[in-house]
Amino acid sequence: MSKLNSKLLNLENPKIWVVIGISVAGIVILAESQRRKMKAKKLIIKEDFGAFIERFELLPFPQPPPPAARLCLSGLTFAVKDVFDVKDHVTGFGNPDWKNTHEAADKTAFVVTTLLKNGATCIGKTVMDELSFGITGENVHYGTPTNPKMPSHIPGGSSSGSAVAVASELVHFALGTDIIGCIRIPAAYCGVIGFRPSHGVASTIGVISSSQSLETVGFFARDPFVMHLVGHVLLNLKQVEPKRTRRCIIADDLFQLSKAPKQNVLSVVCKVIKDLKGYQLPEHMNFSQYIASNVPSLKDFREESTKLQNGISALKALCSAMFSLLRHEFKSNHHKWAESVEPKVGPGVSSRVLEALTTTHDNVKTLYKVRTEMRAALRSLLKDDGILIIPTVADPPLRLNSKKGVSSEFHDRAFPLLSIASMSGCCQVTAPIGNHNDHPISVSFIASHGGDKFLLDTLLDMYASLQDQASIFSNSVPLPDVNGDMDASDLLKEKGNAAYKKKEWNKAISYYTEAIKLNEGNATFYSNRAAAYLELGCFQEAEEDCSKAISLDKKNVKAYMRRGTARESLLYVKGALQDFKHVCVLEPQNKTASDAEKRLRKRMI
């Protein structure tokens, strides 16, 4: 050992204390440096709301020299979902194993280049559900983007990061893709505008596809004017179209699936339509029954033993066809990669990927036939001046990391709404209209395939009025039905019964409503009105009336039967089963209730 080291080891030597002091100071400085780095990292994540997988900057093309006009998207920033190619960056498809087994792109996706050419700046790639399989927006590898509207709840997916980037004002607009609701769900949950263009209108060159027959390139924005500009650029729309009167059609039966207050939502929409020029008064229809009558190929996808209303059964069949088509095309596109790599995916995704890879399809031609018939049915209904009005989603956002996960009932209420545009290829825009119970609510407008400019013009026309009316009705109590003055309640009930027998359902409801106003304690009045609501497909109203009747008369068998029917049609399977069990207890010989109970037990297995 050297003399120097020997001296340093002597604790009485003052030099050793200098060395120790320097060492301790170095450790403290290093620890503080690490702490600051971690703090800075957390701050960045917080500021970005966890929306981005990768940050970079793609500058726009040079502005033309004066006197030429500035590029139309100048000054706007955007982000892209992790399915769009960016030159010299690996497109990750939301999964690290995909990213590790693919090379960097040698070209930038066509739509991204188009936006750059028109003056916009791209600032990064956003988080998504792995392999575009999912609707929650959660990603076990990259984290779940924080929903700015409801931080403790999911943002919706699969284009979750893009929606969050817009909602948190990190960008002016963002690109995503929509297969079975991947734009529409996060737009609704994050309280922004989401646009799913007509199928095939926006270029998919340089975009990873899961299902080419369902998938479209879509986009989010907070401002309808920005939405309009981006739509014109990406979809290559005409600047001017002939003005035409707009014909709005409200799908009453589909609003029964939504937990948002139907009366308030429709009050907002109808008031706006009434006040704007060039809009006809809204028409009302049972859309599900229309599909049942006009898409004959759906018969191959219906549940044989179902006792659901004809229309709801048709929408469930449409969902079945949609998922079969998605699984078939995902398998065709990616089975070689999945089998060779055996990627690590999250628990919610793995079962869907496995199902897609192991399912065989004997009726592929029928899948495409359903798609063709759906587009024709919507074209026949909407033509070039019609707008179908539906709720975007049925349920509010789920809580993050929910132990229960996404229930089958959540799926069963969500996808009948989402399957319409996916399977018809029509364009759909989702617009926020306030809040209910602290969560955002939205409404969707659907136009015929190719009616993208018409729909974007409609959004621009209606948006400000929708927000104004929403501020009035948001969080208010649903409005009751009101009709004229009538005489004694029993007489009104009899008039209602007569109208019911003539199948004049709306008239019957009016009579029963007046009877209830005169005598609110009569369970029969509520039960009879529920029967009329069932005939109209107004299942939510029917359920409420039956619940009131049961609260007044615990042994009202008809009310239990009708509530069970309403709940089954609303896809509340457990509640329906309980109602039919009550009937079996009260009337052991009731074969209809017994059959319904057996059927529902089989569905829950």
Secondary structure, 3 states (H helix, E strand, C coil): CCHHHHHHHCCCCHHHHHHHHHHHHHHHHHHHHHHHHHHHHHHHHHHHCCCEEEEEEECCCCCCCCCCCCCCCCCCEEEEECCECCCCCCCCCCCHHHHHCCCCCCCCCHHHHHHHHCCCEEEEEECCCHHHCCCCCCCCCCCCCCCCCCCCECCCCCCHHHHHHHHCCCCCEEEEEECCCCCHHHHHHHCCEEEECCCCCCCCCCECCCCCCCCEEEEEECCHHHHHHHHHHHHCCCCCCCCCCEEEEEEHHHHCCCCCCHHHHHHHHHHHHHHCCCECCCEEECHHHHHHHHCHHHHHHCCCCCCCCHHHHHHHHHHHHHHHHHHHHHHHHHHHHHHHHCCCCCHHHHHHHHHHHHCCCCCHHHHHHHHHHHHHHHHHHHCCCEEEEEECCCCCCCECCCCCCCCHHHHHHHHHHHHHHHHHCCEEEEEEEEEECCEEEEEEEEECCCCHHHHHHHHHHHHHHHHHHHHHHCCCCCCCCCCCCCCCHHHHHHHHHHHHHCCCHHHHHHHHHHHHHHCCCCHHHHHHHHHHHHHHCCHHHHHHHHHHHHHHCCCCHHHHHHHHHHHHHCCCHHHHHHHHHHHHHHCCCCHHHHHHHHHHHHHHC
